[in-house]
Amino acid sequence: MQPVAELLNFVAGAWRRPDAAEWLEVHNPATGEVLARVPLSPQAEVERAAQAAQAAFPAWRRTPPAERIQPLFRMKAVLEDNFEALARQITLENGKTLGEARGEMRRAIENVEVACGIPALMQSEFSEDIAPGIDEYMIRQPVGVCAIVAPFNFPGMIPFWFLPYALACGNTVIVKPSERCPITMVRVAELFEGLGLPPGVFNLVNGGPEAVNAILDHPTIRAVSFVGSTPVARHVYARGSASGKRVQAQGGAKNPVILLPDADVEMTTRIVADSVFGNAGQRCLAASLAVTVGEAREIFTESITAAAAERVVGDGLDDATTMGPVISPQSKQRISGLIQQGLDERGHVLLDGRSLVVPGYEKGNFLGPTIIEDCSPQGTIVRTEIFGPVLGMMHVETVDQAIALVNQAAFGNMACLFTSSGSAARKFRYEAEAGNIGINIGVAAPMAFFPFSGWKDSFFGTLHGQARHAVEFFTQTKVVIERWPKEWSRQF
């Protein structure tokens, strides 16, 4: 048996073994196999990375944007060249299917492509003669050292909502991947060694809560980007802001899909099932609550349940698999407990995946698709982010009632409507209180050239990840007002 690899930190252009008192095992969630050991880096390791990033910042800032994006072009090429290997690594440590992992890496690469346009995206504004002989203009300058705290569910994609924009804008960066899925970004960092980035411009520190709090408290780190659960997002936003940082903190979600009787049955059923059970429900844009309106209850309850029952649960590397495991035994236990709470609250189970066993993978963290109908509006299934392959179903009589359900929720990450009515679609788009709206779309994930929006308890901050929001977040504006009287000028 080969020894289990120990993951290192990448600081100041070199790999180093941190002086960590505790190391965690990283498991394949399908097999239980130990893939690696990850250090829980102490505060001193964050300090080391922050000093390296701060030392590299002045020269990187002065590098012209057209030159700063050259490593990003190479970044795109190296990600493309290693596309399959990175996708496979995601599946190994996260459990999602290989097709889902490929989609994740494609979205990561799209963000690199958009960030390569930074010479145009950072262009300033200029006004002549705001008063006689006086001009005024605004320029964008980098913020400084920026940190990215990433989650386990998209270990290859979510860091790239932020990383390429931060670098292209002239900042230096520290990435802290999830300690549950750290290997993918370690592999990415290994690939980045050949990009030509100066030492200290890109750094990676593995760790847990101590490393996160060290990032939030460190005076040199000026901006923090975070994606995770709402309680942690609230903590990151409050503690980081209290330290004077700009913070963007994407939190949890409880994403409803509204089904009208005039929606296309076959398309809607397929899309909703994919949204709910893709990535085993472990994504912040997973549909987790289906609200049928009027006659849609009879139309869709049976069809969605049948589609869910057809999901093939197993190892994500198996081509036949359409849904992989959840991330850990603890997550499986938590999800099973929430399902039971929903049933105790008089929900009616249509499909129960808790007893699923995948032959040959008895050590895997597998749950089957689960559907519970007639959920209480104030109950666990409706109000809690389960983050697993569980769909709650409710019924209302009108579109107005459905929109009211959307708007009374604490979360506001995504809401989707399925219909063939343009009038209903416009009403929903106009009135639904969520940051990402889907019309006949089950996962309203913005492309890289649009920001990843989120409202209410799903987001803390002002500027989101991706696109122009990312450019604005990773730059600070400076307004210059100039007067050059003729008598001060050299006469020719």
Order of alpha helices (4+ residues) and beta strands (2+ residues): beta-beta-beta-beta-beta-alpha-alpha-alpha-alpha-alpha-alpha-beta-beta-beta-alpha-beta-alpha-beta-alpha-beta-alpha-beta-beta-alpha-beta-alpha-alpha-beta-beta-alpha-beta-alpha-beta-beta-alpha-beta-beta-beta-alpha-beta
